[in-house]
Amino acid sequence: MYGVRERMLLRHLVEIEGQPLSAAARAIGVHRKTLHRWIHAGLLDTDLDTITARYGPRPVVPVKLDVVMPLIQARLAEFPRLTARRLLAECRAAGYRGGYSRLCDVVRALRPPPAAEPLVRFETAPGEQGQVDFAHCRLPWGVRYALVVVLGYSRLLWIRFYPRQDLRTLVHGLEACFLTWGGVPRELLFDQMRSVLTRDDRLTGGGLSHNLELLRFARHYGFRPRVCRPYRAKTKGKVERPIRYLRESFLYGRTFCSDADLNAQVEHWLTTVANPRVHATTKAVPLVRFESEERAQLAPLPARAYYSPLLTPRPGAHGPSRAAGVAGPMVVVERRSLAAYAAVAGGES
């Protein structure tokens, strides 16, 4: 209530500190006319504890939407997806003369919320599935791509950073991952990446066209490649959430000086933080669950590493710890003069 605080201060200054009324009024910023009005009305002698507010509820002000509110409520109850633009035309016909934005506010408040899509968590058996994805990471010396692989049952993580996200990187990374795990899951679920899929016609009733080189790699290691449908990130949620975890728990707030330092730090983070933690979904430690239940269910590694002439290592590239396979035959090209070729062709030198 206006004036109660000032009157309390005024009485304190006058009664407790002994100041004159005019000096106390100036100290608290009360005009002398207001002070005289309080004196004549006897407000300074009133017990402040007995003062009650004289405010009452504000009168209800009619609004233009009142005449069409029953119509809006009935239409939204029967057809929840009616747009505000459709309702505006119907309200205009019923006599509404207000604005469109006010109608949008009312429709937004009255429209029943859509039913939440039921969350069905898809779990796999030990050694059944791994999920693979690339994470785009911007570092001081350029963009790097984190190849993230997670086992569906134990949630064991494997991560390594590469300067590209092509098929050669994918094959190299998966080989190194299989070597770390000591086995291969029965299937791998990929995103719609070009190194895995060349065409996806499932939305139009067609099929998939896989990258033939990846199919040969999968046949060599004995896993079945699968590709999630477009715009369905929840299909491979086991690898989508670790990418966010990688950004928040590892990349943010750390300093790296080179690619080698980056991969060394992420390997240490996997060993000491990510895989020994208690997973929020399974309520188990991924490393313990992998060692006790999933490692034995992985398919064994083949006798030799995968080799393809199409995926020869780049100069200076570091291959996996296993041997890269049998090298291709060395071709020796004999150098001859143009006169020798002219003689073979029957011409003159």
LINUR-V276513 format. One record per residue. N is the residue number from 1. RES is the residue in three letters. D_LAST is the distance of its C-alpha to the last C-alpha in Angstrom with 1 decimal. Layout:
N/RES/D_LAST  N/RES/D_LAST
//
This chain:
1/MET/116.3  2/TYR/116.2  3/GLY/118.6  4/VAL/119.3  5/ARG/117.0  6/GLU/118.4  7/ARG/122.0  8/MET/121.4  9/LEU/120.0  10/LEU/122.8  11/ARG/125.5  12/HIS/123.9  13/LEU/123.8  14/VAL/127.4  15/GLU/129.1  16/ILE/127.2  17/GLU/126.1  18/GLY/129.0  19/GLN/127.1  20/PRO/128.7  21/LEU/127.7  22/SER/126.1  23/ALA/124.0  24/ALA/122.9  25/ALA/121.9  26/ARG/119.8  27/ALA/118.2  28/ILE/116.9  29/GLY/116.1  30/VAL/118.9  31/HIS/120.3  32/ARG/124.0  33/LYS/124.7  34/THR/123.2  35/LEU/125.3  36/HIS/128.5  37/ARG/127.7  38/TRP/127.3  39/ILE/130.6  40/HIS/132.5  41/ALA/131.1  42/GLY/132.0  43/LEU/128.5  44/LEU/128.6  45/ASP/131.6  46/THR/130.0  47/ASP/128.7  48/LEU/125.0  49/ASP/124.7  50/THR/126.6  51/ILE/124.4  52/THR/122.3  53/ALA/119.6  54/ARG/120.7  55/TYR/117.3  56/GLY/117.2  57/PRO/114.3  58/ARG/112.7  59/PRO/113.6  60/VAL/111.0  61/VAL/109.2  62/PRO/108.2  63/VAL/104.5  64/LYS/102.9  65/LEU/101.3  66/ASP/104.6  67/VAL/105.1  68/VAL/101.8  69/MET/101.6  70/PRO/103.0  71/LEU/100.4  72/ILE/97.5  73/GLN/98.8  74/ALA/99.3  75/ARG/95.9  76/LEU/94.0  77/ALA/96.0  78/GLU/95.0  79/PHE/91.5  80/PRO/90.2  81/ARG/86.8  82/LEU/88.2  83/THR/86.7  84/ALA/88.8  85/ARG/87.5  86/ARG/88.9  87/LEU/92.2  88/LEU/92.5  89/ALA/92.6  90/GLU/95.2  91/CYS/97.2  92/ARG/97.1  93/ALA/98.6  94/ALA/101.3  95/GLY/102.3  96/TYR/100.2  97/ARG/99.6  98/GLY/98.0  99/GLY/94.4  100/TYR/91.3  101/SER/90.6  102/ARG/94.1  103/LEU/93.7  104/CYS/90.4  105/ASP/92.2  106/VAL/94.9  107/VAL/92.4  108/ARG/90.5  109/ALA/93.7  110/LEU/95.0  111/ARG/91.9  112/PRO/92.0  113/PRO/89.2  114/PRO/86.6  115/ALA/86.9  116/ALA/84.7  117/GLU/82.0  118/PRO/83.1  119/LEU/81.0  120/VAL/80.0  121/ARG/78.4  122/PHE/75.8  123/GLU/75.8  124/THR/73.6  125/ALA/74.2  126/PRO/72.9  127/GLY/69.2  128/GLU/68.9  129/GLN/67.1  130/GLY/65.3  131/GLN/64.5  132/VAL/61.5  133/ASP/60.8  134/PHE/59.1  135/ALA/61.2  136/HIS/59.8  137/CYS/60.9  138/ARG/60.5  139/LEU/60.4  140/PRO/60.2  141/TRP/56.5  142/GLY/55.5  143/VAL/56.0  144/ARG/56.2  145/TYR/56.8  146/ALA/59.3  147/LEU/58.6  148/VAL/62.2  149/VAL/63.0  150/VAL/66.6  151/LEU/68.2  152/GLY/70.5  153/TYR/73.4  154/SER/73.7  155/ARG/72.1  156/LEU/70.0  157/LEU/67.5  158/TRP/64.0  159/ILE/62.2  160/ARG/59.0  161/PHE/57.3  162/TYR/53.7  163/PRO/51.7  164/ARG/50.5  165/GLN/52.0  166/ASP/49.0  167/LEU/48.5  168/ARG/47.0  169/THR/50.2  170/LEU/52.4  171/VAL/51.0  172/HIS/51.0  173/GLY/54.6  174/LEU/56.0  175/GLU/54.6  176/ALA/56.3  177/CYS/59.4  178/PHE/59.6  179/LEU/59.2  180/THR/62.1  181/TRP/64.3  182/GLY/63.4  183/GLY/63.0  184/VAL/62.0  185/PRO/64.4  186/ARG/64.3  187/GLU/63.2  188/LEU/61.8  189/LEU/62.9  190/PHE/60.4  191/ASP/60.6  192/GLN/58.5  193/MET/55.4  194/ARG/51.9  195/SER/50.7  196/VAL/53.3  197/LEU/53.7  198/THR/51.3  199/ARG/54.0  200/ASP/57.8  201/ASP/59.5  202/ARG/62.9  203/LEU/64.8  204/THR/63.9  205/GLY/64.5  206/GLY/61.0  207/GLY/59.5  208/LEU/57.3  209/SER/53.5  210/HIS/52.8  211/ASN/49.6  212/LEU/47.9  213/GLU/46.8  214/LEU/50.4  215/LEU/51.6  216/ARG/49.4  217/PHE/50.8  218/ALA/54.3  219/ARG/53.9  220/HIS/52.7  221/TYR/55.8  222/GLY/58.2  223/PHE/59.6  224/ARG/60.0  225/PRO/58.8  226/ARG/61.2  227/VAL/61.0  228/CYS/64.1  229/ARG/64.8  230/PRO/64.0  231/TYR/66.8  232/ARG/68.7  233/ALA/68.6  234/LYS/71.7  235/THR/69.7  236/LYS/68.1  237/GLY/70.9  238/LYS/70.7  239/VAL/67.5  240/GLU/68.3  241/ARG/71.4  242/PRO/69.8  243/ILE/67.3  244/ARG/70.3  245/TYR/71.8  246/LEU/68.6  247/ARG/68.7  248/GLU/72.4  249/SER/72.9  250/PHE/69.6  251/LEU/67.6  252/TYR/70.5  253/GLY/71.8  254/ARG/69.3  255/THR/66.7  256/PHE/63.2  257/CYS/60.8  258/SER/57.5  259/ASP/56.2  260/ALA/57.0  261/ASP/60.6  262/LEU/60.9  263/ASN/60.1  264/ALA/62.2  265/GLN/65.2  266/VAL/64.9  267/GLU/64.7  268/HIS/67.9  269/TRP/69.5  270/LEU/68.8  271/THR/70.3  272/THR/73.4  273/VAL/74.2  274/ALA/72.6  275/ASN/72.7  276/PRO/76.0  277/ARG/77.9  278/VAL/80.3  279/HIS/78.6  280/ALA/80.7  281/THR/80.2  282/THR/80.3  283/LYS/82.8  284/ALA/80.9  285/VAL/78.5  286/PRO/74.9  287/LEU/73.9  288/VAL/77.1  289/ARG/76.7  290/PHE/73.1  291/GLU/73.9  292/SER/77.0  293/GLU/76.1  294/GLU/72.4  295/ARG/70.2  296/ALA/71.2  297/GLN/70.4  298/LEU/66.8  299/ALA/64.1  300/PRO/62.5  301/LEU/59.1  302/PRO/56.2  303/ALA/54.9  304/ARG/51.7  305/ALA/50.6  306/TYR/48.7  307/TYR/44.9  308/SER/42.6  309/PRO/38.9  310/LEU/39.8  311/LEU/42.3  312/THR/40.5  313/PRO/42.5  314/ARG/41.5  315/PRO/40.6  316/GLY/43.9  317/ALA/45.9  318/HIS/48.8  319/GLY/49.0  320/PRO/52.2  321/SER/53.9  322/ARG/52.8  323/ALA/49.4  324/ALA/46.9  325/GLY/46.0  326/VAL/43.1  327/ALA/39.9  328/GLY/36.8  329/PRO/34.1  330/MET/31.6  331/VAL/28.0  332/VAL/25.3  333/VAL/21.9  334/GLU/19.1  335/ARG/16.7  336/ARG/13.0  337/SER/10.0  338/LEU/7.9  339/ALA/4.8  340/ALA/7.7  341/TYR/8.7  342/ALA/5.9  343/ALA/6.6  344/VAL/10.2  345/ALA/10.2  346/GLY/9.4  347/GLY/6.6  348/GLU/3.8  349/SER/0.0
//
